[in-house]
């Protein structure tokens, strides 16, 4: 069964049962929760699905968990699932449900077809079980968005973490640190760069992009959280006075880890 095989492969990446993230209370900045069905798929298969993109059929792979079965067979962010074990994903009314049912089919994972760069490609699925996962660190730590970010010296600004390992964050709570198991985690991050770094036209376009609350405004950041540490996440501005084209392409910033400090974690 795929459940048993994936559980072994993903042992090093156990997900926190509950995570809370800092986020703005205003509607234009409020993060959109990742669907619960996608969360279940993430835990077993190792992908974060983006089923919210208007005009895109099927389920787009937004992120692949390092060390997971999905990474082992070669799935990439941006792949659109066409079929899994012969089950059609493009025309499925609920791609997340269809994917879970396909993975639960007798015989385990046998066949995956994706659309990548306008090509339809079969993905090779090895018959053998994956190699044993490396031992995972014990204990806990934090992903954090608190602290005085180094705006002037390193062009790093505040960020908003939309989800941790595919689990969406509450809209109205704003803790500065979020307790997670020690080990590797996949974050979806959105920038909170100070408005004065943008010209008036670029700022108007930026507000439109952020107000849509779609994956286009997010970027993926994989972090390693050591036991007893807080990993500080921010948004680095990569260009001075971004123009409208850079805003639309979301290529004016990148998520970064800018500091790691001791933090007791009971």
Order of alpha helices (4+ residues) and beta strands (2+ residues): alpha-alpha-beta-beta-alpha-beta-beta-alpha-beta-beta-beta-alpha-beta-beta-beta-beta-alpha-beta-beta-alpha-beta
